[in-house]
Amino acid sequence: MNHHEIKVAEHEHMAPPSAFLVAALVLLFLTAVEVSVVLVFSLPTAARVVILLISACLKATLIGAYYMNLKFERLAMMYLVVIPLVALALVLFWGVVPDAARIFGLH
């Protein structure tokens, strides 16, 4: 295997350049949505938080999939990343909810 074949083998699992452009445009759109939710629209706090969290998760997924090339990794590798993140999110959620309920007098 010569040097050129090694380089081709290394890059055969990369997305085409147009995919990176589309991902960048989607990230720009999601950022515009986040800014407009905070500065333009007067939504209830709960709706604002839900929209911002969903947008942040979508942006993190796009960045991980395309710019970190995780889209082409094995499924087992993805589970190594996703399962601890979900566990951390659940622990943080259940750690914050009781304090938030106490602060806002919802309990």
CORMOUR-V428917 format. One record per residue. N is the residue number from 1. SS is DSSP state (h for helix, s for strand, l for the rest). PSI is psi in whole degrees, -180 to 180 (NA if undefined). NEAR is the number of other C-alpha atoms within 8 Angstrom. Layout:
BEGIN
n: (N:N)
ss: (SS:SS)
psi: (PSI:PSI)
near: (NEAR:NEAR)
END
This chain:
BEGIN
n: (1:2:3:4:5:6:7:8:9:10:11:12:13:14:15:16:17:18:19:20:21:22:23:24:25:26:27:28:29:30:31:32:33:34:35:36:37:38:39:40:41:42:43:44:45:46:47:48:49:50:51:52:53:54:55:56:57:58:59:60:61:62:63:64:65:66:67:68:69:70:71:72:73:74:75:76:77:78:79:80:81:82:83:84:85:86:87:88:89:90:91:92:93:94:95:96:97:98:99:100:101:102:103:104:105:106:107)
ss: (l:l:h:h:h:h:h:h:h:h:h:l:l:l:l:l:h:h:h:h:h:h:h:h:h:h:h:h:h:h:h:h:h:h:h:h:h:h:h:l:l:l:l:l:h:h:h:h:h:h:h:h:h:h:h:h:h:h:h:h:h:h:h:h:h:h:h:l:l:h:h:h:l:l:h:h:h:h:h:h:h:h:h:h:h:h:h:h:h:h:h:h:h:h:h:h:h:h:h:h:h:h:h:l:l:l:l)
psi: (121:179:-40:-41:-35:-44:-40:-42:-35:-33:8:-18:12:151:153:157:-32:-30:-37:-38:-44:-43:-40:-39:-39:-41:-40:-42:-45:-37:-41:-39:-45:-46:-43:-33:-38:-44:-28:-53:144:83:158:152:-41:-43:-40:-45:-43:-46:-44:-38:-42:-43:-41:-40:-42:-42:-43:-39:-44:-44:-44:-40:-45:-50:-21:6:29:-14:-27:8:164:157:-37:-37:-37:-40:-34:-26:-44:-45:-48:-34:-40:-42:-43:-42:-42:-43:-44:-41:-50:-15:-28:-35:-46:-40:-41:-40:-39:-42:-43:4:33:9:NA)
near: (4:5:6:6:8:9:8:8:7:7:7:6:6:7:8:6:6:6:9:11:8:8:11:8:8:8:10:8:8:10:8:8:8:11:9:9:13:9:7:7:7:7:7:6:6:6:8:11:8:8:10:10:8:8:10:8:8:8:10:8:8:11:10:11:11:13:9:7:11:10:7:8:8:6:6:6:8:10:8:8:8:8:8:8:8:8:8:8:8:8:8:8:8:8:8:8:8:8:8:8:10:9:7:6:6:6:4)
END
